[in-house]
Protein backbone atom coordinates (compact mmCIF):
# COMPACT_ATOMS: atom_id res chain seq x y z
CA UNK A 1 0.00 0.00 0.00
CA UNK A 2 1.16 3.49 -0.86
CA UNK A 3 1.83 5.88 2.03
CA UNK A 4 -0.73 8.68 1.96
CA UNK A 5 0.16 10.52 5.17
CA UNK A 6 2.08 13.77 5.47
CA UNK A 7 5.46 14.14 3.80
CA UNK A 8 8.06 16.69 4.76
CA UNK A 9 10.83 18.21 2.69
CA UNK A 10 14.25 17.27 4.02
CA UNK A 11 17.54 18.73 2.81
CA UNK A 12 20.24 16.06 2.74
CA UNK A 13 23.90 16.95 2.20
CA UNK A 14 27.18 15.21 1.50
CA UNK A 15 30.50 16.96 2.04
CA UNK A 16 33.14 15.95 -0.47
CA UNK A 17 36.61 15.19 0.94
CA UNK A 18 38.31 16.62 -2.16
CA UNK A 19 37.67 19.54 -4.50
CA UNK A 20 36.62 17.45 -7.50
CA UNK A 21 33.16 17.43 -9.00
CA UNK A 22 31.42 14.12 -8.45
CA UNK A 23 28.21 12.38 -9.41
CA UNK A 24 26.52 11.94 -6.03
CA UNK A 25 23.31 9.94 -5.71
CA UNK A 26 21.25 9.49 -2.53
CA UNK A 27 19.70 6.11 -1.71
CA UNK A 28 17.48 5.59 1.35
CA UNK A 29 15.31 3.12 3.19
CA UNK A 30 12.19 5.27 2.57
CA UNK A 31 11.93 3.66 -0.89
CA UNK A 32 13.86 0.44 -0.13
CA UNK A 33 17.00 1.92 -1.76
CA UNK A 34 15.34 1.74 -5.19
CA UNK A 35 16.05 4.68 -7.46
CA UNK A 36 18.24 7.49 -6.23
CA UNK A 37 18.09 11.25 -6.03
CA UNK A 38 21.02 13.07 -7.57
CA UNK A 39 22.64 15.75 -5.41
CA UNK A 40 23.57 19.10 -6.91
CA UNK A 41 26.88 20.79 -6.22
CA UNK A 42 26.36 23.75 -3.85
CA UNK A 43 29.93 25.04 -3.65
CA UNK A 44 32.50 24.67 -0.85
CA UNK A 45 32.63 20.88 -1.40
CA UNK A 46 28.94 20.46 -0.46
CA UNK A 47 26.46 18.45 -2.55
CA UNK A 48 22.78 18.58 -1.58
CA UNK A 49 19.29 17.55 -2.55
CA UNK A 50 15.81 18.02 -1.10
CA UNK A 51 13.56 14.99 -0.81
CA UNK A 52 9.97 14.64 0.38
CA UNK A 53 9.89 11.94 3.04
CA UNK A 54 7.03 10.33 4.95
CA UNK A 55 7.15 10.67 8.73
CA UNK A 56 9.41 8.07 10.33
CA UNK A 57 12.99 6.96 10.87
CA UNK A 58 15.21 6.12 7.90
CA UNK A 59 18.76 5.26 6.96
CA UNK A 60 20.54 6.46 3.83
CA UNK A 61 23.89 6.67 2.08
CA UNK A 62 25.43 8.12 -1.05
CA UNK A 63 26.77 6.45 -4.19
CA UNK A 64 29.73 8.47 -5.45
CA UNK A 65 30.61 8.33 -9.18
CA UNK A 66 28.71 5.01 -9.44
CA UNK A 67 31.61 3.35 -7.59
CA UNK A 68 31.86 4.00 -3.87
CA UNK A 69 29.32 4.13 -1.06
CA UNK A 70 29.84 7.00 1.40
CA UNK A 71 28.12 8.57 4.40
CA UNK A 72 28.06 12.13 5.71
CA UNK A 73 30.52 12.41 8.61
CA UNK A 74 28.75 15.38 10.18
CA UNK A 75 25.35 13.75 10.79
CA UNK A 76 24.07 10.83 12.87
CA UNK A 77 25.17 7.36 11.79
CA UNK A 78 24.26 3.77 12.46
CA UNK A 79 25.57 0.39 11.33
CA UNK A 80 23.25 -2.32 9.98
CA UNK A 81 24.60 -5.71 8.90
CA UNK A 82 28.13 -4.31 8.96
CA UNK A 83 27.26 -1.39 6.64
CA UNK A 84 27.46 2.25 7.76
CA UNK A 85 24.47 4.52 7.10
CA UNK A 86 23.37 8.01 8.04
CA UNK A 87 20.09 8.24 9.92
CA UNK A 88 17.25 10.74 9.64
CA UNK A 89 14.18 11.19 11.84
CA UNK A 90 11.31 12.86 9.97
CA UNK A 91 8.62 14.30 12.19
CA UNK A 92 6.15 17.13 12.09
CA UNK A 93 7.06 20.15 14.15
CA UNK A 94 4.47 20.08 16.89
CA UNK A 95 4.35 23.53 18.50
CA UNK A 96 2.51 22.28 21.58
CA UNK A 97 5.25 19.78 22.46
CA UNK A 98 7.90 22.50 22.12
CA UNK A 99 5.88 24.76 24.42
CA UNK A 100 5.60 21.98 27.00
CA UNK A 101 9.34 21.46 27.12
CA UNK A 102 9.95 25.21 27.46
CA UNK A 103 7.38 25.32 30.25
CA UNK A 104 9.06 22.40 32.06
CA UNK A 105 12.40 24.18 31.89
CA UNK A 106 10.79 27.35 33.22
CA UNK A 107 9.22 25.44 36.15
CA UNK A 108 12.56 23.79 36.91
CA UNK A 109 14.23 27.21 36.92
CA UNK A 110 11.52 28.56 39.23
CA UNK A 111 12.12 25.68 41.66
CA UNK A 112 15.84 26.42 41.63
CA UNK A 113 15.07 30.07 42.39
CA UNK A 114 12.95 28.97 45.36
CA UNK A 115 15.77 26.81 46.67
CA UNK A 116 18.21 29.69 46.44
CA UNK A 117 16.06 32.28 48.24
CA UNK A 118 16.76 32.33 51.97
CA UNK A 119 13.66 31.81 54.07
CA UNK A 120 11.53 30.61 51.17
CA UNK A 121 9.01 27.90 52.11
CA UNK A 122 8.74 24.74 50.00
N, CA and C atoms as an extended XYZ file, in Angstrom:
366
Properties=species:S:1:pos:R:3:atomname:S:1:resname:S:1:resid:I:1 pbc="F F F"
N         0.836       -1.193        0.000 N   UNK     1
C         0.000        0.000        0.000 CA  UNK     1
C         0.878        1.253        0.000 C   UNK     1
N         0.419        2.230       -0.726 N   UNK     2
C         1.158        3.491       -0.860 CA  UNK     2
C         0.899        4.361        0.369 C   UNK     2
N         1.954        4.983        0.878 N   UNK     3
C         1.830        5.883        2.028 CA  UNK     3
C         1.080        7.140        1.603 C   UNK     3
N         0.022        7.481        2.341 N   UNK     4
C        -0.726        8.682        1.962 CA  UNK     4
C        -0.775        9.702        3.093 C   UNK     4
N         0.096        9.548        4.082 N   UNK     5
C         0.164       10.517        5.171 CA  UNK     5
C         1.012       11.705        4.785 C   UNK     5
N         1.293       12.565        5.758 N   UNK     6
C         2.083       13.766        5.469 CA  UNK     6
C         3.516       13.428        5.070 C   UNK     6
N         4.051       14.246        4.175 N   UNK     7
C         5.456       14.135        3.796 CA  UNK     7
C         6.105       15.484        4.044 C   UNK     7
N         7.347       15.451        4.478 N   UNK     8
C         8.055       16.692        4.758 CA  UNK     8
C         9.301       16.785        3.910 C   UNK     8
N         9.595       18.003        3.456 N   UNK     9
C        10.827       18.214        2.685 CA  UNK     9
C        12.027       18.167        3.616 C   UNK     9
N        13.029       17.403        3.234 N   UNK    10
C        14.248       17.274        4.021 CA  UNK    10
C        15.436       17.576        3.117 C   UNK    10
N        16.313       18.447        3.567 N   UNK    11
C        17.541       18.729        2.814 CA  UNK    11
C        18.607       17.761        3.314 C   UNK    11
N        19.205       17.041        2.395 N   UNK    12
C        20.237       16.061        2.738 CA  UNK    12
C        21.512       16.453        2.002 C   UNK    12
N        22.629       16.490        2.756 N   UNK    13
C        23.901       16.952        2.202 CA  UNK    13
C        24.984       15.894        2.325 C   UNK    13
N        25.940       15.997        1.424 N   UNK    14
C        27.179       15.211        1.503 CA  UNK    14
C        28.339       16.149        1.272 C   UNK    14
N        29.313       16.119        2.185 N   UNK    15
C        30.504       16.964        2.038 CA  UNK    15
C        31.613       16.139        1.408 C   UNK    15
N        32.117       16.630        0.302 N   UNK    16
C        33.136       15.948       -0.475 CA  UNK    16
C        34.506       16.132        0.178 C   UNK    16
N        35.291       15.060        0.310 N   UNK    17
C        36.606       15.188        0.939 CA  UNK    17
C        37.649       15.862        0.039 C   UNK    17
N        37.361       15.951       -1.259 N   UNK    18
C        38.311       16.624       -2.163 CA  UNK    18
C        37.586       17.737       -2.909 C   UNK    18
N        38.270       18.399       -3.795 N   UNK    19
C        37.671       19.537       -4.501 CA  UNK    19
C        37.174       19.170       -5.892 C   UNK    19
N        37.089       17.880       -6.184 N   UNK    20
C        36.622       17.449       -7.504 CA  UNK    20
C        35.099       17.477       -7.567 C   UNK    20
N        34.603       17.556       -8.789 N   UNK    21
C        33.159       17.433       -8.998 CA  UNK    21
C        32.846       15.948       -9.090 C   UNK    21
N        31.791       15.533       -8.452 N   UNK    22
C        31.415       14.122       -8.450 CA  UNK    22
C        29.957       13.970       -8.848 C   UNK    22
N        29.613       12.754       -9.252 N   UNK    23
C        28.213       12.381       -9.411 CA  UNK    23
C        27.817       11.743       -8.087 C   UNK    23
N        26.915       12.398       -7.357 N   UNK    24
C        26.523       11.942       -6.027 CA  UNK    24
C        25.035       11.615       -6.042 C   UNK    24
N        24.700       10.373       -5.686 N   UNK    25
C        23.307        9.942       -5.708 CA  UNK    25
C        22.917        9.412       -4.329 C   UNK    25
N        21.773        9.864       -3.843 N   UNK    26
C        21.246        9.493       -2.532 CA  UNK    26
C        20.340        8.270       -2.652 C   UNK    26
N        20.580        7.277       -1.798 N   UNK    27
C        19.702        6.110       -1.707 CA  UNK    27
C        19.270        5.963       -0.252 C   UNK    27
N        17.964        5.681       -0.027 N   UNK    28
C        17.482        5.587        1.347 CA  UNK    28
C        16.452        4.506        1.558 C   UNK    28
N        16.240        4.191        2.828 N   UNK    29
C        15.306        3.118        3.189 CA  UNK    29
C        13.849        3.519        2.974 C   UNK    29
N        13.579        4.834        2.780 N   UNK    30
C        12.192        5.273        2.569 CA  UNK    30
C        11.601        4.691        1.293 C   UNK    30
N        12.456        4.313        0.317 N   UNK    31
C        11.927        3.661       -0.891 CA  UNK    31
C        12.672        2.351       -1.157 C   UNK    31
N        13.134        1.724       -0.079 N   UNK    32
C        13.859        0.442       -0.130 CA  UNK    32
C        15.113        0.523       -1.001 C   UNK    32
N        15.750        1.694       -1.018 N   UNK    33
C        17.000        1.920       -1.760 CA  UNK    33
C        16.829        1.730       -3.263 C   UNK    33
N        15.574        1.849       -3.747 N   UNK    34
C        15.335        1.739       -5.193 CA  UNK    34
C        15.284        3.136       -5.781 C   UNK    34
N        16.036        3.355       -6.838 N   UNK    35
C        16.046        4.679       -7.458 CA  UNK    35
C        16.712        5.670       -6.533 C   UNK    35
N        17.533        6.522       -7.065 N   UNK    36
C        18.239        7.488       -6.228 CA  UNK    36
C        17.932        8.902       -6.646 C   UNK    36
N        18.233        9.825       -5.749 N   UNK    37
C        18.086       11.249       -6.029 CA  UNK    37
C        19.472       11.847       -6.187 C   UNK    37
N        19.706       12.476       -7.319 N   UNK    38
C        21.023       13.071       -7.569 CA  UNK    38
C        21.173       14.366       -6.775 C   UNK    38
N        22.337       14.532       -6.154 N   UNK    39
C        22.636       15.747       -5.408 CA  UNK    39
C        23.277       16.758       -6.339 C   UNK    39
N        22.971       18.033       -6.111 N   UNK    40
C        23.567       19.100       -6.906 CA  UNK    40
C        24.698       19.741       -6.128 C   UNK    40
N        25.735       20.148       -6.851 N   UNK    41
C        26.879       20.792       -6.215 CA  UNK    41
C        26.477       22.177       -5.734 C   UNK    41
N        26.753       22.481       -4.455 N   UNK    42
C        26.358       23.753       -3.852 CA  UNK    42
C        27.528       24.718       -3.706 C   UNK    42
N        28.740       24.233       -3.921 N   UNK    43
C        29.925       25.042       -3.650 CA  UNK    43
C        30.523       24.625       -2.313 C   UNK    43
N        31.788       24.983       -2.101 N   UNK    44
C        32.499       24.670       -0.854 CA  UNK    44
C        32.442       23.178       -0.518 C   UNK    44
N        32.567       22.336       -1.534 N   UNK    45
C        32.626       20.881       -1.402 CA  UNK    45
C        31.335       20.239       -0.874 C   UNK    45
N        30.221       20.982       -0.939 N   UNK    46
C        28.938       20.457       -0.463 CA  UNK    46
C        28.047       20.106       -1.653 C   UNK    46
N        27.487       18.891       -1.611 N   UNK    47
C        26.464       18.453       -2.554 CA  UNK    47
C        25.176       18.302       -1.749 C   UNK    47
N        24.026       18.655       -2.340 N   UNK    48
C        22.777       18.580       -1.582 CA  UNK    48
C        21.594       18.286       -2.486 C   UNK    48
N        20.562       17.736       -1.879 N   UNK    49
C        19.285       17.546       -2.549 CA  UNK    49
C        18.188       17.707       -1.511 C   UNK    49
N        16.967       17.956       -1.982 N   UNK    50
C        15.812       18.019       -1.096 CA  UNK    50
C        14.864       16.909       -1.510 C   UNK    50
N        14.464       16.093       -0.539 N   UNK    51
C        13.556       14.987       -0.815 CA  UNK    51
C        12.333       15.128        0.079 C   UNK    51
N        11.192       14.665       -0.428 N   UNK    52
C         9.973       14.637        0.381 CA  UNK    52
C         9.867       13.262        1.009 C   UNK    52
N         9.895       13.218        2.351 N   UNK    53
C         9.886       11.938        3.040 CA  UNK    53
C         8.665       11.801        3.939 C   UNK    53
N         8.104       10.598        3.994 N   UNK    54
C         7.034       10.325        4.950 CA  UNK    54
C         7.593       10.412        6.378 C   UNK    54
N         6.723       10.639        7.341 N   UNK    55
C         7.154       10.675        8.733 CA  UNK    55
C         7.737        9.316        9.112 C   UNK    55
N         8.808        9.327        9.892 N   UNK    56
C         9.409        8.068       10.332 CA  UNK    56
C        10.911        8.177       10.464 C   UNK    56
N        11.540        7.044       10.740 N   UNK    57
C        12.994        6.956       10.874 CA  UNK    57
C        13.562        6.204        9.680 C   UNK    57
N        14.630        6.722        9.111 N   UNK    58
C        15.205        6.125        7.905 CA  UNK    58
C        16.719        6.104        7.979 C   UNK    58
N        17.313        5.252        7.148 N   UNK    59
C        18.764        5.264        6.955 CA  UNK    59
C        19.020        5.556        5.488 C   UNK    59
N        20.198        6.133        5.204 N   UNK    60
C        20.539        6.458        3.825 CA  UNK    60
C        22.048        6.502        3.664 C   UNK    60
N        22.478        6.471        2.406 N   UNK    61
C        23.886        6.668        2.084 CA  UNK    61
C        23.997        7.135        0.644 C   UNK    61
N        25.214        7.485        0.250 N   UNK    62
C        25.433        8.117       -1.051 CA  UNK    62
C        26.301        7.224       -1.924 C   UNK    62
N        25.949        7.138       -3.210 N   UNK    63
C        26.775        6.446       -4.190 CA  UNK    63
C        27.547        7.519       -4.961 C   UNK    63
N        28.872        7.448       -4.859 N   UNK    64
C        29.735        8.468       -5.452 CA  UNK    64
C        30.322        7.951       -6.759 C   UNK    64
N        30.081        8.678       -7.853 N   UNK    65
C        30.612        8.333       -9.179 CA  UNK    65
C        30.314        6.884       -9.572 C   UNK    65
N        29.161        6.379       -9.130 N   UNK    66
C        28.709        5.014       -9.444 CA  UNK    66
C        29.702        3.943       -8.987 C   UNK    66
N        30.570        4.290       -8.024 N   UNK    67
C        31.608        3.347       -7.594 CA  UNK    67
C        31.621        3.090       -6.096 C   UNK    67
N        31.634        4.158       -5.306 N   UNK    68
C        31.859        4.001       -3.869 CA  UNK    68
C        30.672        4.478       -3.050 C   UNK    68
N        30.354        3.725       -1.988 N   UNK    69
C        29.317        4.130       -1.055 CA  UNK    69
C        29.952        4.964        0.050 C   UNK    69
N        29.319        6.102        0.374 N   UNK    70
C        29.838        6.999        1.401 CA  UNK    70
C        28.702        7.427        2.323 C   UNK    70
N        29.079        7.952        3.497 N   UNK    71
C        28.116        8.573        4.405 CA  UNK    71
C        28.601        9.980        4.715 C   UNK    71
N        27.722       10.765        5.305 N   UNK    72
C        28.062       12.131        5.708 CA  UNK    72
C        28.628       12.064        7.123 C   UNK    72
N        29.864       12.510        7.304 N   UNK    73
C        30.519       12.411        8.608 CA  UNK    73
C        29.996       13.398        9.639 C   UNK    73
N        29.196       14.374        9.213 N   UNK    74
C        28.749       15.381       10.176 CA  UNK    74
C        27.294       15.186       10.617 C   UNK    74
N        26.707       14.029       10.299 N   UNK    75
C        25.353       13.751       10.786 CA  UNK    75
C        25.326       12.380       11.452 C   UNK    75
N        24.213       12.080       12.117 N   UNK    76
C        24.066       10.830       12.869 CA  UNK    76
C        24.278        9.618       11.966 C   UNK    76
N        24.924        8.590       12.543 N   UNK    77
C        25.172        7.358       11.793 CA  UNK    77
C        24.718        6.141       12.576 C   UNK    77
N        24.547        5.054       11.861 N   UNK    78
C        24.263        3.769       12.463 CA  UNK    78
C        24.912        2.703       11.595 C   UNK    78
N        25.033        1.497       12.116 N   UNK    79
C        25.570        0.391       11.326 CA  UNK    79
C        24.530       -0.722       11.321 C   UNK    79
N        24.187       -1.197       10.137 N   UNK    80
C        23.253       -2.318        9.978 CA  UNK    80
C        23.927       -3.370        9.125 C   UNK    80
N        23.977       -4.587        9.631 N   UNK    81
C        24.599       -5.705        8.896 CA  UNK    81
C        26.004       -5.351        8.426 C   UNK    81
N        26.748       -4.641        9.276 N   UNK    82
C        28.130       -4.306        8.958 CA  UNK    82
C        28.302       -3.153        7.977 C   UNK    82
N        27.204       -2.496        7.610 N   UNK    83
C        27.263       -1.390        6.645 CA  UNK    83
C        26.900       -0.092        7.366 C   UNK    83
N        27.698        0.959        7.116 N   UNK    84
C        27.463        2.253        7.757 CA  UNK    84
C        26.446        3.067        6.965 C   UNK    84
N        25.501        3.659        7.686 N   UNK    85
C        24.471        4.517        7.098 CA  UNK    85
C        24.350        5.791        7.922 C   UNK    85
N        23.841        6.858        7.287 N   UNK    86
C        23.367        8.013        8.038 CA  UNK    86
C        21.927        7.731        8.440 C   UNK    86
N        21.469        8.405        9.485 N   UNK    87
C        20.088        8.238        9.918 CA  UNK    87
C        19.374        9.583        9.851 C   UNK    87
N        18.062        9.528        9.633 N   UNK    88
C        17.249       10.745        9.637 CA  UNK    88
C        15.925       10.413       10.308 C   UNK    88
N        15.467       11.338       11.140 N   UNK    89
C        14.184       11.191       11.838 CA  UNK    89
C        13.261       12.284       11.319 C   UNK    89
N        12.239       11.892       10.572 N   UNK    90
C        11.312       12.856        9.969 CA  UNK    90
C        10.072       12.931       10.840 C   UNK    90
N         9.816       14.133       11.372 N   UNK    91
C         8.617       14.304       12.192 CA  UNK    91
C         8.062       15.699       11.979 C   UNK    91
N         6.777       15.812       12.213 N   UNK    92
C         6.147       17.128       12.086 CA  UNK    92
C         6.542       17.972       13.279 C   UNK    92
N         6.786       19.245       13.041 N   UNK    93
C         7.064       20.149       14.153 CA  UNK    93
C         5.747       20.396       14.871 C   UNK    93
N         5.690       19.935       16.103 N   UNK    94
C         4.470       20.084       16.888 CA  UNK    94
C         4.712       21.200       17.895 C   UNK    94
N         4.093       22.365       17.645 N   UNK    95
C         4.347       23.535       18.496 CA  UNK    95
C         3.999       23.261       19.953 C   UNK    95
N         2.927       22.487       20.191 N   UNK    96
C         2.508       22.277       21.577 CA  UNK    96
C         3.568       21.500       22.360 C   UNK    96
N         4.234       20.536       21.727 N   UNK    97
C         5.251       19.780       22.459 CA  UNK    97
C         6.456       20.661       22.762 C   UNK    97
N         6.790       21.578       21.857 N   UNK    98
C         7.897       22.496       22.117 CA  UNK    98
C         7.548       23.405       23.292 C   UNK    98
N         6.292       23.880       23.326 N   UNK    99
C         5.877       24.755       24.415 CA  UNK    99
C         5.959       24.029       25.751 C   UNK    99
N         5.551       22.759       25.758 N   UNK   100
C         5.599       21.979       26.995 CA  UNK   100
C         7.022       21.894       27.525 C   UNK   100
N         7.971       21.618       26.649 N   UNK   101
C         9.341       21.458       27.125 CA  UNK   101
C         9.882       22.788       27.640 C   UNK   101
N         9.515       23.901       26.986 N   UNK   102
C         9.949       25.211       27.465 CA  UNK   102
C         9.345       25.484       28.841 C   UNK   102
N         8.078       25.087       28.994 N   UNK   103
C         7.383       25.316       30.254 CA  UNK   103
C         8.033       24.496       31.372 C   UNK   103
N         8.388       23.252       31.072 N   UNK   104
C         9.057       22.399       32.062 CA  UNK   104
C        10.363       23.040       32.511 C   UNK   104
N        11.122       23.541       31.566 N   UNK   105
C        12.397       24.181       31.887 CA  UNK   105
C        12.141       25.391       32.777 C   UNK   105
N        11.112       26.156       32.437 N   UNK   106
C        10.787       27.348       33.222 CA  UNK   106
C        10.422       26.952       34.649 C   UNK   106
N         9.611       25.885       34.807 N   UNK   107
C         9.225       25.435       36.147 CA  UNK   107
C        10.453       24.973       36.928 C   UNK   107
N        11.336       24.256       36.265 N   UNK   108
C        12.559       23.793       36.913 CA  UNK   108
C        13.376       24.985       37.386 C   UNK   108
N        13.491       26.012       36.541 N   UNK   109
C        14.234       27.208       36.923 CA  UNK   109
C        13.574       27.904       38.114 C   UNK   109
N        12.234       27.936       38.114 N   UNK   110
C        11.523       28.559       39.234 CA  UNK   110
C        11.804       27.812       40.527 C   UNK   110
N        11.829       26.481       40.465 N   UNK   111
C        12.117       25.685       41.656 CA  UNK   111
C        13.523       25.975       42.163 C   UNK   111
N        14.467       26.107       41.232 N   UNK   112
C        15.841       26.424       41.625 CA  UNK   112
C        15.877       27.782       42.325 C   UNK   112
N        15.111       28.741       41.779 N   UNK   113
C        15.067       30.069       42.386 CA  UNK   113
C        14.566       29.964       43.821 C   UNK   113
N        13.517       29.145       44.017 N   UNK   114
C        12.954       28.972       45.356 CA  UNK   114
C        13.989       28.382       46.304 C   UNK   114
N        14.768       27.438       45.821 N   UNK   115
C        15.770       26.807       46.670 CA  UNK   115
C        16.859       27.798       47.062 C   UNK   115
N        17.118       28.750       46.191 N   UNK   116
C        18.207       29.686       46.444 CA  UNK   116
C        17.800       30.836       47.366 C   UNK   116
N        16.509       31.119       47.425 N   UNK   117
C        16.061       32.278       48.237 CA  UNK   117
C        16.065       31.880       49.718 C   UNK   117
N        16.771       32.650       50.545 N   UNK   118
C        16.759       32.329       51.972 CA  UNK   118
C        15.369       32.577       52.555 C   UNK   118
N        14.945       31.662       53.398 N   UNK   119
C        13.658       31.810       54.071 CA  UNK   119
C        12.462       31.473       53.204 C   UNK   119
N        12.689       30.975       51.998 N   UNK   120
C        11.529       30.606       51.169 CA  UNK   120
C        11.003       29.272       51.659 C   UNK   120
N         9.656       29.136       51.629 N   UNK   121
C         9.014       27.904       52.114 CA  UNK   121
C         8.734       27.010       50.923 C   UNK   121
N         9.000       25.723       51.082 N   UNK   122
C         8.737       24.745       50.004 CA  UNK   122
C         7.309       24.272       50.116 C   UNK   122
